[in-house]
Structure formats: C-alpha cells, structure tokens
Amino acid sequence: MDMMKKVPVREQDPKVRATNFDEVCLGYNKEEAEAEAQRCLNCKNPRCVQGCPVNIDIPGFITKLKESDVKGAYDVIGRSSSLPSICGRVCPQETQCEGKCVRGIKGEPVSIGKLERYVADTARAMGVKPQGAEKTNGHKVAVIGSGPAGLTCAGDLAKMGYEVTIFEALHKAGGVLVYGIPEFRLPKDAVVEKEIENVKSLGVKIETDCIVGKSVTIDDLMKNEGYEAVFIGSGAGLPKFMGIPGEQAMGVFSANEYLTRSNLMKAFSDQSRTPIMRAKKAVIVGGGNVAMDAARTALRLGAETHIVYRRSEEELPARREEVHHAKEEGIIFNLLTNPVEIHADENGWVKGITCIRMELGEPDASGRRRPVEIPGSEFYIECDAVIMSLGTSPNPLISSTTDGLEANRRGCIVADEEKGQTSKEGVFAGGDAVTGAATVILAMGAGKAAAKGIDEYLSAK
C-alpha cells in the first residue's frame, strides 16, 4: 500500500448513476477503512481537529478504528457530533479537517470524512446509540428548526440533561438535510432519518407543522409555555433572483423550490401527486453546491444540463468532489458567462436565455477577482427551464414577530459568534439564520456553540 495516497473509495459508474437517485459514493468496507486509518500519523498537535468546526477528536476516533473498535470510535465522535453519518458525506473536508492534515503536505491527506462515515454507518448497523444524560435537570429549552444547527444544539443540550423540544415548520424533520440535499448525496431514509432518531433517543421531542411566528411566537414559548431559553436555527430559505428581464416566465425556478419539490416531496417519482417539470434542456445559474445539486437533479430527470457561472472554474465555490462528479455525469459548464435576459414563447414558457461572456478584473470585497462583461459577446442558449441558484437569505418572519430581536439589513438575526446570544435575553441563534446560506458543518458548529452558551446562561440564573 502506498501510504502517501488515499485508499480509493468505490462509486457508482457515472453513466449508471446519471439515470438514478441512488447514492453516488458507496463508502469504505472494513478492510478499506482500517487500511486508510493506518495512514493517520496521530500527530501530537492535530491540526485536523483545529480545522473541524465541531472539534471532533479525529486522531482519537481513528486510533480506535485502527484497533477495529468501531463502537469506541463512534463514542469518541459522539462527544462532539450528533450527525456523523451526515457530516461524513456532505462536509467540505478538503477545506477543513483534511485541508489541515499533515499527511497532505507531501501526499494526500487522510480520508477523514470517509472514515467518519464508515464508523457512523457501521455503528448504526450494530445498533449503537449515542450516550445521553443519566437524568434531566428540569430546565426546558425550545429549538426552532430541525436542520443541522437545531439538531446539534438540541442533541448537545439533551446530553447535558435539558428537556428540549424542536419546533419544525415543515411536515418532516431535517431542514436542509431533507429538502435541500439530494438523495444521491445524502439518503433520507437510510441516513438522515436514522440520525434524527438518534437525536430523539437522547430525549429530544420534535413538533412538526409548527411555524414559529404564525403557529406560536417566541414570546409565547417563553412567557406562556415555560421555556427558559430559545435557540433559533431556522436556516435561510428565502431565494434570491437576478432581476433580469423574463425572470417571471414559466419554467424559471429557484433552486430552493426545485430541490425541495424533488427531495422532500419526491416530485421526481412518476407516482408523485405534485410531479416536477422534466426539462429537455436546463440552464442552472450559479456555481455553489446547491447549483451542482440542482444541475445533477435536472440531469437525472432527463435534461441536457448547463451550468452558467460568471467566474472561472478556479473560483467555483462548490466542493471539488461535487464539480468532479457533475463533470463525470456529463453536465456542461459555461464558465465566465452571465445571463442577461430570459426569453419566453407565446404561451409564457421559457424558450431560451441570452448570456454575455465575462472576464476577471481586480479582486472585490470577497477577495475573488470581479467578473466584468465583455461588450458585444452576447450569445443565446436554447432551453426550456432556468434554475436560479444565487444563494438564499433568512425568512424575516421570526425576527419580525419577536419583540427586541435585532436583525441586520440582510434579514439575518444578529447574534454573538462565540455563544449565539441575540439582543433578546434568553434567545440564542446560529447557522444560516445568522450568517446567511453556508455549510452544514458550520451550522452544526454554531448550534454547538449556542448549546454551551445556553447552558452557561441557565446555570447562572
């Protein structure tokens, strides 16, 4: 075995997977996982841990894996993470734990994410459950939203002995994990629901179909229902659009709607009561992970699929793995390209999109080179669907119905980064509701920090 290279991970063949919604990556088996674990140097100063937003003891769990102790490895991970099967699949490890791995200086980093996935999946198959509190402490905490921030905060608080109830607006728990990320990246029944069951096994209650701000307010929860603290992890589900001519045509979707209908409502199924449009040729505008998810979904629904992104491949914000998989599956990338107008036929349906070529100028506030239009370079792409994946912002419902809760001009709730405390006493917030759209693991990190902040707050009362 070449210790400088990762043990390859098995995947579905690109031509086969482009026609189904089964998981693309098949993960490690026992022999592969233990061989990859041997590559870990067990550093005295583990930079990988510093790169993890929830500070998993990575050398610790890998050491247990080297000893074939899956339960021990799971217990180590469980001290820091409530959602290891999910993190192992969707975290951007290449810029976090694996990006800091010392092995990666002269070779390839240890495949930390795939090892975490193996441990979590194997432990679940063995019937291993997370370790909860021996008894409750009598304090009640409400968590708004059952996405990664809410589930993490709830799980950590339950482990400390708090009585936690999650209030979820949709009919199914999981937040972005169920409505945003497709089956082929994150299986719902086999992975997400099982992880949620593990959180519930700690004593966490989940109430679905409860829209905080309409069904009940935060003030109601605190004044009338006995909750001593509230964590807002409601995410960012309000889509952005470009404001270009023709954007109101039929066949123009936000990626948020497109993915929610496909992932949560199973609109891709022929038996669906709300079937989604099966485009012949789809254009996805954007270059992040959500854009890749929408493009790969459209492809699986039978469309020739183009990604239109105004910067170059080097600036694509999506994970390298997602870009690689999209290319393997046959998605066409129109880079340094920006839409200027969407065209509709006489019935109001999309028939094409005019784009303009771009070049990169000086860096902007984000540090990335600013795209500049090349005059006279317009060209036309014939298509029957356009999916806008330009990011999302928080819904203002909660901040507008809660007295004393400060939000900024982007609609994001203002909260302390270290502990999640908002401008309203006893109310904490974290994840996309505070930062705008970001990653699952960053939301989990915020949920973890808020759980610690809530514990300190209630302990001091």
N, C-alpha and C positions, 0 to 999 in steps of 0.2 A: 504493500500500500504506500502511495506517495503521500507523506504527511503534510506536504505543502498545498495539497489540493483537497477540496471538499469531496466527501462521498457523494456521488451523483444521486439526485432524487428522481424517482420514477414519475412520469407524467403520461396523461393520455396523449395519443398521437394527435397532432394539430388538425389533420383533415377529419378525424373522427369527432374530436371534441367540438369543432366548429358547428356540428349539427345537433349537439345535445346540451343539456344544462347540468350534466354530472360534473363532479369536482375535477378540475384540471390536474392539480398536483395530488399524487397518490401517497406521498409521505414515505417515511422510512419504515422498514421492518426491524425486528430486534437486532439482527446481525449488523445491519447498516447503521442503526442508531448507536450501537455500542462501539462500532469502528470509528464513527465520527466523533464520539465522545473522547476517544483516546487522543484526539488531536489537541484537546484543551491543555494548555500549559499550567493551569491552576496558578495563575500569577499572584504574587504577594500583594501587588497593588492592582486589583482587577478593574481596568479601565472600562470593561464592558458593563459593569454594574453602574458606573457613573453615567454611561450612555443610555441607561434604561430609565424612562420616566417614572416607573413604579419601583425601581431599585431592587429587582429580583437578585437574589444571591446566585448568580449564574455559575460561578465555579463550584458552589456548594451543591447545586442540583446535578451538575454534570458529573461531579465526583461520585454521587450516589448512583448515577446511571452507569458509570464505569464498573461499579460493583454489582450491576444487574438489579439494583434495589429501586424499582420503579415507584413503589409507594413512598419510600424515603425521598426520592427526587420530587414527587408530587407535593409532599408535605413542605419541602423547602420552598418550592414555587408558591404554594398556597399561603405562606406567611406574607407574601407581597401582592399576589394577584388572584382575583376571583374569577378570571376569564382566560385561563391559559390556553385552552384549545382554540379560542378565537384569536388571541394575540399571536400564537404560533403561525397563524395563517395570514393575518392581514397587517401586522405591524411592519413599518418600514425599517426592518432590521439593518439594512445596508447603511442607513444614516444614523443609526442609534447604537445598539449593543455591538453588532457585527462591525460597524464602522469604526469602533474603538478597539477591536480585538487585536492583540499584539501579533497573533498568527498572521494577520492580514498585512503586516508591514513588508514581509518578504515573500508571502504566498497568499493563499486565500484564507479569509477568516473562518473560524469555526462556524458551522451552520446552526447557530443558536436557536433561531426560530423553528427550524425543522425538528430540533431536539426537544424543544418545549412542546411542540405539537405532539410528538411521539409520546412523551411522558404523560401528557394530559389525556390523550385518546386511550392509551393503554391502561392508565389508572381507572378511567371511567369504565372501560370494558371489564375491569377486575372488580368493579363495584365500590371503589374507594371514594369516600366522601370528604369534603373539606371539614376541618375541625372547627366547631363552633364554641360559644361560651358555655360554661357549666350552668350558669343561671343568669336571668335577666336582672338589670339594675333598676327597673321600674320607670325609666325615662323614655318618653315617646318622641320619635323623630319622624317627620314626613319628608319623603323624597319625591320630587316632581320630575317625571321622565324615567323610563326604564331602559335607556340606552347605556353605552359603556360608562359614562360618568355616574349616572344614577345607580346602576347595578354595583359599581365598585364602591361608591360611598355607602350604599345600603349594606353590602357584604361586610365591609370593614367595621361599620358601626355594630352590626349584629354580632360579630366576633368579640366586640368589646362588651356585649351584654345589653345593648339598647333594643327597645321594641321599635321596629322600623316598618313603615308602610310606604310602598311606592304607589304613586298615582300616575297612571298612563292614559294619555288621550285616545290612543288607538285601541282597537279591539284585541290586539295581540301585543305582548310584552317583547321588548328587544330594541325598540327605537331604530336607529340607522342600521343596526345589525340585521334586522328583518326586512326593513323597507328599502334600504339603500344599497346593500352589497349583494350581488347576485349569487344564486345557488352554486354556480361553477367555481366561485372563490370561497364561499362560506355556506356550507349546507345548513339548512334551517332546522329540520327535524333531528338530524344526527348530531349536530354540534350546538347550535345556538340554544335550542330548547333544553338540551341537556345541561348546558352551563347555567341557564336560568333556574332550572330545577335544583342545581347545586346551591345557588344563592338562596332559594326558598327553603332548602333543607337547613339553613342556618337560623331559620325562624322569620325571615323577611316575608311580609304579606304584600301582594300586588293587586291593586284595584285597577281594572281596565275600563275603557269608555268613560273616563273621568277627565274632563277638560278643565284644568285649573285656570280660573279667570272667567269661566262660564258655569260649570257644574258646581264649583266651590271656589272661594278665593283663599289666598294665603292668610289673610286676616281672619277668615272663618276658621281655618285649621288651627290657628294659634289661640284665638280668643274663645272659640266655642267647642273645639274638639280635643283640646288637651295636648296638642303637640308643642313641645318646648323649643324646638328648633326645626327649621325647614332648609332643605338643600334643593336648589333649582338646577336641574340638569336637563333642561327641556330642549337642548340642541338648537340647530339653526336650519329650519325647514322652509324658509321663505326664499324662493328662487329669484335670481337676477336675470334681466334681459338686456339686450344691447340698445334697444330703442331705434332700430333701423327700420326703414320703410318695408312694409309687407310682413312684419313680425306677428300680426294678428291673423294671418292666413291659417286655414285649417291644415293640419299636418305639421304645425310647429308645436313642439313640446318643450317644457323644461325637463332637464334630465331627472329632476326630482320626481315629477309626475310619471315620467316614462318608467323609471326604475321602481317606484312604489307600486304602480299597477302591475308590473311584471313580477316583482319579488314578493310583495305582500299579498296581492290579490290573485296571483298565478294567472295573469291575463294571457300568458303565452300558451296556456293549455287550450286545446280545442273544446274542452268541456267548460271553460270559464263562462260565467254569466256576464262578465264585462271584458270581452276579448279586446286586445290591443291591436292597433293597425299593424299589418305586416307590410312594411315598405319594400318596394323593389330596389330603391336606391336611397340611402340615408346619409345625410351630412351631419356630423356631430361637431359643434363649435366648442373648442376648449381643449386643454391638454393635461388635466389632472386625472387622478384616479377615478373620479366619477365619470369623466369623459370616456375613459377606457372601458369602464363598466357598461356605460350606455352603448358604446360602439360594439362591444363584444356581444351584448344582448341583441342589438339590431341584426348583427351578422347571423346569430343563431335563429333569428326569426325569418331569415331568408334574404336579407338585404345585401346588396353591394354597398359596402360601408366606407365612408371617407371621414377622416378626422381633419378638421381645419383649425390650425393654430397659428397665431400671429408671430411667434418667435421660432427659433431653430430647435432642433432635437436636443441640443445641449441644455436648453432652458426648460424643457418639458418638466412640469412639476410631478408628474406621475412616477410611481415606483418603476425602477428599471425592469423588474420582473414583469410588471403589467404591460409595459411597452413591448418587451420581447415577446410575450405571449400574443399580444394583439397582432404584431407583425407576422408571427408564425401562422396565425389563423387566416391571414390574407387581408387584413384591414389596410386601407390605403391612407398614407399620411400626406396631407397637403400642408407643408410647413411654410413659415414666413408668408402666411396667407391670412387675410381677414375679410369677413363678409361685409358688404356694403348695402345690399338690398335683397329681399326675398320676393320672388315673383309667384303669382297665383294664376290659375286658369279662370275661365269664365264662371265656374261654379265656386270659386273661392278656395280651391285646394292648391297646395304648394306644387309648383311645376319646375322650379329651379332657383338657383341662388347666384348672385353676382358677387365675386370676390375681387380683392385687389392684392397684388404682391407687396411684400414688405421687405425692408432691410433693417438691420440693427444699428442704432445710433449709440449715443452715450448712455451710461447707466442711469436708471431712475432711482426713486427713493427706496425701492426694494433691493437695489444692488444689481439687478439684472439690466442688460442693455435694452434701451427703449426701442420698440418697433416703430419704424417710420414708413409711411406709404410711399410707393414708387409711382409717381404720376403717369397716367396712361397705361398702366399694366393690368387693367381690369380684365377678368375672364369669367365665363359662365359655366356653372356645373348644373346639369340637369338632374333633378331629384324629386321625390315625392314626399320626403319627410326631412325636417330640420330639427335637431335636438340641441337646445342651448344648455351648455354645461359651463357656466360662468361663475359658479360659486353661489352660496346662499347666506342669508343673514337671519338672525333670530326673529321669531314672530313677536310683535310688541304686546301681545295680549296680556302676558303675566305682569310685565312692568307697568302697563297702563291701568291695571286693576289692583295694584298693591300700593297702599299709602307709604310714602317715604322710601320707595325703592328707586335708586338712581340708575338711569340708562344713558349711554352716550348717543351721539348723533347717528351712529350706525344701527342703533337699536340693541346693542349689546349691553347686558347688565354689568355695571361697574362693581368689581369685587377685588379684594386683596389677593394678590397672586400666591402668597405663601399659605394662607389659611382659608381663602374663599369668602371671608366676611364681606357682606354688602353694606350699603348705607343704612339698612334697617336692622335693628338689633335682633339677633337670633335667626336671621335669614342669611344663608350662605349660597354661593353659586359657583359653578365651574363648567368646564367643557365648552362646547360650541356656543352655548348661551352667553358666554363671557367673551370668548375670543373670535367668534365667527367660525365658519367651517374650517376644521382642522382634522387631525387623525384620531383614530380610535384610542391609541395608546396615550396620546396627550390628554384626551378627555378622561381616561382612567386615572392618569396622574393627578388631574385636578380633583376628581372625585375622592381620591385617596387623601390628598392634602386637606380637603374640606372635612372629611371624616375626623381627621386629627384635630382640626380647628373646632369642630362641633363638640368633640369630647372635652377639649380644654375649656370651652365656653360653659358647658353644662356642669363640669366638675367644679368650676369656680363659683357657681351660683349658690 
